[in-house]
Every structure is written in C-alpha cells, then in structure tokens.
C-alpha cells in the first residue's frame, strides 16, 4: 500500500530537485528523507531513484510516480473534505499563500469575509513571495496562491491554472517634501545620486528595482535592505532613503509621497491553483472570495 507521506516526499523531490531541499522543506534530516524514499521503493517494488555523483535523480518510473503523487494526494484531501462536509457547506483546510503586499490588501479581507460566512472552513494564511509560492503550490504546501509572474522566472505548465486578479503599478516612494515628491511621472535618472532602500537580495522587487535603475543609467547606492515593506516605508518616511515599491505595498498610515514612473511598470496580480487536483468546493470558495475583492484595480 502506498504511503501518502512518502509520496509527498517524492513529489517534493521532483519539484525542489535535491534531497537536501526536500529535507529543509519537510523539517527532516537528509538521511531521514533518503531512508523514507528507500522504503517507498520497497513498497512499490520499483527502482525510483538513481545516483549521479553525490546527488540523486528520479528514474522514469520515479518521475511518473512523483507527478501522479500530487493528484493522488489532492484526491485524498478532496475525499476527506467531502466526508467531513457531507450534506453541508464546504469544509476542510485550505492553505492560502500570498506575497507580502497582498496579505493585508487582498488575502486578509477575503479570509475575514469567509470566517463570517463559512465558519466551518479552516483557512491557513501563508506569507509566500512569488519565487517560493509556485513550488509550494506544486508540492501541495499551498492550495491557492496569490502571486505575480511578471518579474521572476516562473515555470508555468499545464499543471497550473491562473486567474487574473488585478494590475498594480510600481511607484517611486520618497519622503514628504523631497525634491522628487512633485507632480507627474518620475524620471528615475534624476534619482541617480539618492540613497535607496531595497528588498533583500534575490527577491523579485530587489531584482526589478536594480534593473530599472540600471536601465535609467546608474547603479543604485543601496543603504538599507528590508524583507518587510513596512520597515522600508518607515525608513523612507524618516528621510533616510527612497524606494521603488508596488502600489499595494504603500500603506496609507505612513507619511510618504508616491509618483508613478515616466516609463510605467505594472505587475499582474494572479491567483493560481493546481489544475491536476480534483475539484474542491472549499478551494473554489476561497478563489471566489479573492476574485470578488472590492478594491482590486482591474
């Protein structure tokens, strides 16, 4: 009999690529993951893995089972949810992942409405930036994600369904009274000598801001890096730096000025679900709650 937990580890290996990455995601040691995958091979009586130097890779049989595993696990989740909610409104656990600026503007309002209208639904809200949310969706760590595919390399294929939610402009954020806090679109080349606050290295906003500054003809002088947009806004408000942020990230509680860019840059905000999963009323309910957000700039 196939063990669902071991199937999940195999599915993660297909998505994440290494035993070490699977171990980190599952909060296990690499040796424990290897041991469980060996047990899965014994259970299936099939050669699923092969070694190439210090790494392992999936055999054709392993690859087939890994990609079927996600559908098997989704179907089990669906059956469990149907049993719990037989004859009732949608129930079960739905894990909703969203990037930072979408948490409070889109995800939290949707979760709040669902808590009132469907109290039997279990919702788990996860902060997942775009470069990690798609892998999380694929391995089943999230059931619905709010993401953007504009500024990061996303591996999209027939296993993912995308639903367009909104467009969001990238804006220049400066302290009140700053020379760049004028009217009209901002020319980034005029900010070449300014100190900048960036996101952490490797994040999509850090990569985007670096690219936009370089396209404007200068290398940005980064004086601060924050993984939290609220800290970035505090830093700008205090007059220590300027920043490029998504419009949704600019919380009105902070006394800052914003200007759209002379060459407009927007990101598409998208919801995504796994296409291969069996239909789940609870997932559809969460997706609909996100789509009906009254303030999305479509």
TIKELUM-694120 format. One record per residue: residue in one letter; x, y negated, z of N, C-alpha, C, O in turn. Coordinates in pm, whole numbers, plus 50000, padded with zeros to 5 digits. Example, Ala and Ser with C-alpha at 12.3 -4.5 7.8 and 13.67 -1.06 7.14 Angstrom:
% residues 2
a513195056950780512305045050780513205033050780514245033250846/s512855022550708513675010650714512904999750787513414988650804/
END
This chain:
% residues 298
x500855011950000500005000050000500894987550000501834986550079/x500604978049912501384965749903501144957050024500004955050067/x502224951750079502154943050195502064928550148502964923850078/x500994921150185500824907350136501984898250172502374889750092/x502524899850292503614891050335504844893150248505504883550209/x505154905750217506324908450132506074903649989506994899049922/x504844904849943504514899349811504744884249809505224878849710/x504404877649920504614863249928506104859849918506474850249851/x506954867649984508394865349976508904867149834509754859549788/x508384877249764508804879549626508354868049536509104863649449/x507134863049559506644851749481507494839349505507794831849412/x507884837149631508754825849663510104827149593510664817149547/x510634839249585511924841349520511844837449372512784831649318/x510734840749308510544836949168510534821749153511094816449057/x509894814849247509764800249238511024793049284511464783549218/x511604797249396512704789949459514074794349409515034786649417/x514194806449359515414810449289516444818049370517184826049313/x516534815849500517564822449581516954827649711515964822449761/x517574838149764517154843849892517324833450003516494832550093/x518404825749996518644815550098517504805350100517044801450207/x517054800949981515954791249975514654797250027513884790450095/x514414809949997513214816650047513264817450200512274815050267/x514454820850252514604821950398514334808650467513674808150570/x514844797950409514624784750467513144781050467512624775950566/x512464783750355511044780350344510184788750438509164783950487/x510594801250462509804810350546510254810650691509714818350771/x511264802450726511814802250861512314815950904512044820651015/x513054822250814513654835250840515144834550810515624824850751/x515864844850850517264845950809517304852050670516374859050629/x518394849450597518534855150463518564870350469518034877050380/x519174875950574519234890550585517844896450607517534907250557/x516984889250682515614894050703514824894150573514074903450545/x515004883650492514324883250363514794894650274513974901550213/x516114896750268516654907650186516114921150233515794929850152/x516024922850364515514935450419514054937650380513674948750342/x513244927150390511834928550355511624931150206510724938550167/x512454925050124512364927649979512784941949947512244948149855/x513754947150023514144961150003513014970450042512794980649977/x512284967050149511134975050189510054974650080509414984750052/x509874962850020508884961649913509264970549795508394976849734/x510544971149763510994980249656510634994649691510185002149605/x510834998349817510505012049859508995014449851508555025149809/x508215004349890506755005849886506255007449743505325015249717/x506855000249651506405000849511507085011749431506675014849319/x508155017749489508965027749419509455022349285509495029449184/x509825009549288510225002549166511444994049195511544987849301/x512374993649100513564985149112513144970849079512914967548962/x513054962249182512564948649165513674938149156513464927549098/x514844941149213515934931449223517214937449169517434949549177/x518074928749116519414932949076520394922049115520084910249110/x521594926249154522604916849199523454912049082523824919848994/x523754898849085524694892948990525684884849073525424873249107/x526804890949107527744884549198527144884249338526744894549390/x527094872449398526524871049532525034868349531524414867749637/x524464866849415523044863549406522244875549358522784885249305/x520934874649379520034884949327519084878249229518774866449240/x518644885849134517624880849042516584891649021516824903449047/x515434887648975514334896948956514524905048828514924899648725/x514254917848837514204926348718512904923148644512054916148698/x512734928048521511454925748452510264930448536509224923848537/x510414941748605509324946548690509114937048808507984934148846/x510224932248866510134922848977509484909848936508684904249010/x509824905048817509254892648766507754894148744506974885248778/x507354905648687505924907948665505164908248797504114902148809/x505714915548897505014916449024504984903149097503984899749160/x506084895549089506134882449156505054873149102504424865849178/x504834873548971503864864348912502424869348927501484861448925/x502264882348944500934887548977500644885649126499484884849166/x501704885049206501524884249351500724872049393499874872949481/x500994860549328500284848449365498784850049342497974845649425/x498404856249228496984858349201496374868149301495234866549344/x497154878449339496664888149437496414881349570495364883449632/x497364873249616497234866449744496094856249742495354854949840/x495954849149632494844839649619493504846849627492564842149691/x493424858449562492174865949563491844870749703490674870649744/x492864874849778492644878949916492124867350000491204868950081/x492714855449980492244843550051490784840650019489994837150107/x490434842249891489074839549848488084849149913487034845049961/x488434861949914487554872049975487364869350124486254870250176/x488474865950193488374862850335487464850850359486654850950451/x487614840450276486774828650292485314831850264484424826750333/x485054840250164483674843850132483044851950244481874850250275/x483824860850305483304868650416482964859850535481934861750600/x483854850150564483594841350677482394832350653481654828950746/x482204828450527481134818950499479974824750423479244817550355/x479784838150432478714844650357477364838550392476944838550508/x476714833350291475414827250310475454813450371474414807750403/x476664807850386476764794650447477494785250352477824788850239/x477754773050399478524763350322479974767950312480384776750387/x480764762150220482174766150204482954765250334482834755550409/x483754775750360484564776150482485974780450445486294782550328/x486814781750547488174786550526489184775350534488834763650548/x490444779150524491554769850532491934764750394492104772650301/x492054751750380492564745550257493724736550296493584727650379/x494884739050234496084731050262496244720650152496434723950035/x496164708050193496234696750100497584689750116497884684350223/x498384689850012499664683050014499594669949938498954669149834/x500254659549991500234646549925501524639049955502114640750062/x501964630949859503154622849883502814611349976501644608350001/x503854604950028503714595750141502654584950122501784583350207/x502714577650011501794566349995500374570749963499454562549970/x500184583549929498824588649905498194594550030496994597150031/x498994596550135498464602550257497334594150315496214598950332/x497634581250346496654572850413495644566450318494544562950358/x496034564950191495134558250097494144567750030493044563649995/x494524580350011493664589849939493324601950025492154605350042/x494354608550080494134621350149493364619750279492374626750302/x493804610550365493144608950495491674605050480490834610950549/x491314595350394489884592350377489074604550330487944606550374/x489664612550239488954624450192488774634550304487694640250320/x489824636650382489744645950495488724641050598487974649150654/x488684628050622487734622450719486304624750675485454628550756/x486024622450547484674624650496484284639450506483154642750543/x485224648250472484924662550476484724667550618483924676650642/x485444661550714485284665650854483864662650902483314669950985/x483284651950850481914648450887480884657150814479914661850875/x481094659250686480084666150606480224681350611479234688450594/x481434686450635481654701050637482574704550755483734708250734/x482064703350877482914705750994483454719851004484414722351077/x482844729450933483304743150937484524745450849485154756050855/x484864735650767486024736750678487294733550756487334723850832/x488334741650738489624739350802490554732650702490864738250597/x491014720750736491884713250646493244711050711493324706450825/x494284714350638495654711950685496304701950588496424704750469/x496704690450640497274679850558498794680250570499344680150680/x499454680750455500914682050449501514670350373501034666950265/x502564664150426503284653950350504304661050262505264666950312/x504104660250131504984666850035505274657249922504374653249849/x506534653549907506904645049796506824652749665506864665049666/x506704645749551506464652649424507474663549389507104673649329/x508744661749426509734671649385509624684649465510224694749427/x508854684649576508664696949652507214701949649506964713449682/x506274693349610504864697449616504514707849512503724716849539/x505074706749391504744716549287505254730549322504514740149306/x506504732049369506914745449416506044750549530505724762449534/x505654741649622504804745849734503454750849683502924760549735/x502914744149582501644748549523501794762249460500944770949477/x502884764149388503074776749315503234788749408502744799549377/x503924786949521504144798149611503014799849710503024809349789/x502014790849708500874792349796500994785249929500154787450017/x502004776849947502104769050071501144757350071500904751250175/x500584754049955499544743849942498504748949843498824756249750/x497254745049864496174749049775495794738049677495374740849564/x495944725649720495714713849636496834704049667497214702349783/x497374697549564498364687249588497964674449516497334674649411/x498344663249577498254650249511499694646549477500534645249567/x499984644849350501374643249308501444633449192500434627749150/x502644631649142502844624049018503884631248935504864636448989/x503674631748807504604638848718505384629148631506014633348534/x505354616248664505954606248575507464605048588508164604248486/x507984604948710509364601048732510244612448781511394610048817/x509744624548783510544636048821510304647048719509254647548655/x511274655848707511114667148617510214677348684510564683248786/x509054679348626508114689148679507974700348578507754698048459/x508094712448627507904724048542506414727348538505894733948627/x505754722648433504324724848420504084735648316504734735948211/x503164744448344502854755248252501404759048262500604751848321/x501064770548205499664774848203499124778848339497924781448352/x499984779348441499514783348574499014771648657498534773648768/x499104759248604498734747448681497634739648609497724737048488/x496604735948684495564726948632495774713148692495924711748813/x495784702848607495964689048651494664681248636493924683048539/x494394672748734493214664048731493684649748753494224646548859/x493494641248654493914627348666493084620148771491854620648767/x493754613348865493064606048970493124591048952492104584248965/x494304585748922494464571148920495774567448855496614576048828/x495944554548829497234549048791497644538948898496804532248957/x498944538048921499444529649029500674522148980501644528548938/x500674508748982501834501248932502984501349032502754501449153/x504194501248982505374498949065505584483949073505564476948972/x505774478849196505854464349216507154460549289507744468549361/x507564448149267508674442449341508124437149474507134429749476/x508784440849584508334436649717509434428049779510574432349791/x509064415849818510044406249871509494399749997508284400150021/x510374393750080509894386850199509064374650162509234369150053/x508174370350248507404358050222508364346150211509304344950290/x508124337650117508984326050098510234328850017511034319849995/x510414341049974511574344549892511454337849754510344336149704/x512594333849693512514327549560511784336149456511194330849361/x511844349449473511174358249376509694360049406509014367349334/x509184353549511507794355349550506884345449477505934340149534/x507184343149352506384333749274505224340549206504834351649242/x504684333849108503564339449034504054345348904505134341848854/x503264354248850503604360248722504524372248739505034374748848/x504724379848631505554391848637506994388448671507504377848637/x507654397748740509024395748785510014401648686509824412648634/x511084394248660512194398948578513264404348672513874396648747/x513504417348670514444423348764515864418148748516634418048844/x516214413748628517584408848608517894396848696519054394148727/x516844389448737517044377948824517354382048967517694373649051/x517224395148997517444400149133518754407849144518944415549238/x519644405849049520874413749045521734412349169522414421849207/x521734400649232522614398349347521914401049481522514398949586/x520684405649478519904407749601520304420749671520744430149606/x520144421149805520274433849877518984442049860517884436549863/x519134454949844517984463349815517764473849924518734478749983/x516524477149950516154488650034515584499349942514624497049868/x516194511249948515804522249860515274533949942515464534750063/x514614542949872514234555749929515514564149943516594560049901/x515374576050003516544584550024517044589949890516244591449797/x518354592849877518914597749751518204610449703517874619349782/x517964611049573517334622649515515824622049507515214629949435/x515204612749581513754611449575513354604649444514164597749381/x512114606649404511714601249274511734585949273512064579949171/x511374579449387511394564749388512824559349390513094549049329/x513744566249457515144561949455515704563049313516394554149266/x515394574049247515874575949111515254565749016515934560248929/x513964563149033513294553548947513844539548968514144532548871/x513984535249094514474521749122515894519849068516214509249013/x516734530049083518094529149029518054527548878518784519448821/x517204535448813517124534648667516624520948621517154515448525/x515614515448688515064502548647516074491348665516174482348582/x516834491848775517864481648797518944482548689519394472348636/x519374494548659520404496248557519914491948419520674486248341/x518634494748389518084490148262518014474948256518034469048148/x517924468548374517914453848380519334448248375519504436048375/x520334456848372521704452248351522574451048474523604444448469/x522174457348587523014456148707522924468748791521974476648781/x523954470548875523974481548971523464476049103524054466649156/x522384481549159521794475949280522714477449401523374487749418/x522744467149484523514467549610522554472349719521784464449774/x522614485149748521684491349842522214489649984523304494350016/x521444482950070521864480550208521084488850308521414488950427/x520044495650262519254503950354518544514850273518154512850158/x518394526350336517644537350276516704543150381517114546350493/x515424544350343514424549450436513564559850364513234558350247/x513224570250436512294580150381510844576550411509924583550369/x510654565550483509314561250523509054547250467509814537950493/x507984545850389507694532850327507384522150431507634510350407/x506844526050546506554516150649507844509550699507874497550725/x508894517450713510174511950755510754502850647511344492450678/x510564506650522511014498050412510294484650417510924474150402/x508984484950438508204472550445508624463950563508674451650552/x508914470150676509394462650792510724455750761510944444250799/x511594462950692512904457650658512784445650564513474435550580/x511894446950465511664435950371511014424250443511424412750424/x510004426950524509314416450598510284408350684510124396150699/x511294415050740512274408250824513294400250744514124393250802/x513254401350611514144393650527515494400050501516414393250456/x515624413150529516924419750514517164425250374518304428150338/x516104426750294516274432850162515004430650081513994425750131/x515074434449955513894435349870513774449749824514684457749844/x512654453249763512434467349729511524468749607510794459549571/x511584480349547510624484549445509794495749507510334505849550/x508474493849510507594503649572506354505849486505974497049409/x505724517549498504414519349435503394510149501503484507449620/x502444505349423501444496349477500704502249596500414495049692/x500374515149592499654521449701500434521549831499854522649939/x501764520349821502604520949940502624507850017503054507550133/x502174496949956502274483850020501094481850114500004477850073/x501344484550241500324483350345500074468450372501014460650391/x498814464650374498444450550391498764445150530498704433050552/x499094453750623499444449150757500814442250759501134435250855/x501604444050654502944438150651502924425150571502294424350465/x503614415150623503614401950561504734401550458505844397150485/x504394406350338505344406550227504624401450102503394400950096/x505414397850003504864393549874505174404149769506224410449774/x504264406149676504474415949569504284409449434503484400249417/x505034414349338504894409649199504994421649106505844430349124/x504144421949009504264432248906505504429448823506024418348824/x505974439448752507204438248675506924432848535505874435348477/x507894425248483507754419548349507564430648246506784429248152/x508284441548264508034453648184507274463348273507874470148356/x505964464148257505144471748352505574486348362505894492748262/x505574491448484505854505448511504714510648598504434505048704/x504074521148555502994527148634503264542048649503984548148570/x502684547648751502744562148770501324567548767500394560948812/x501184579348715499894586048713499764594448839500604603148865/x498724592148916498464600049035497534611348996496464609248940/x497984623349027497344635348975497104645349087497924646949177/x495964652049080495734663549167496064676149088495874676648966/x496554686249157496904698749089496464710549174496544710349297/x495994721049106495654733649170496224744849084496584742648968/x496304756749140496774768249063495654773448975494564776449023/x495924774448847494904779248754494634794148773493514798648753/x495664801648811495504816048821494734820648942494364832348950/x494464811749035493774815849157492284817649130491694810949045/x491704826849206490254828749194489524816349243490014809549332/x488364813349186487634801349229487324801849379486884812049432/x487564790849446487254789849588486424777349608486844766249575/x485234779349664484334767949684484974757349772484764745449751/x485764761649872486384752049964487414743449891487484731349915/x488204749549803489204741949726488504732149633488914720549621/x487444736649567486694727849478486104716049555486034704849504/x485684718549677485094708049761486144697349794485854685449787/x487354701749829488434692249860488814684349735489014672249742/x488914691149623489264684349499488224673649464488574662649421/x486964676849481485904667249451485954655349546485704644049506/x486274657849673486374646949770487494637449733487364625349752/x488594642649681489704634249637489304626049515489614614149506/x488634632349421488274625549296487264614349320487214604849242/x486474615349424485414605449449485884594049538485074586449591/x487214592849554487714582049638487284568649579487544566149462/x486644559849657486024547649601487034537049559486674527949485/x488294537949606489224527049579490344530749482491304523249467/x490204542249416491264546349324491254537149201490204535049141/x492434531649162492504522749046492604530848917493694532648863/x491464535648868491474544048749491764536148622491804541748513/
END
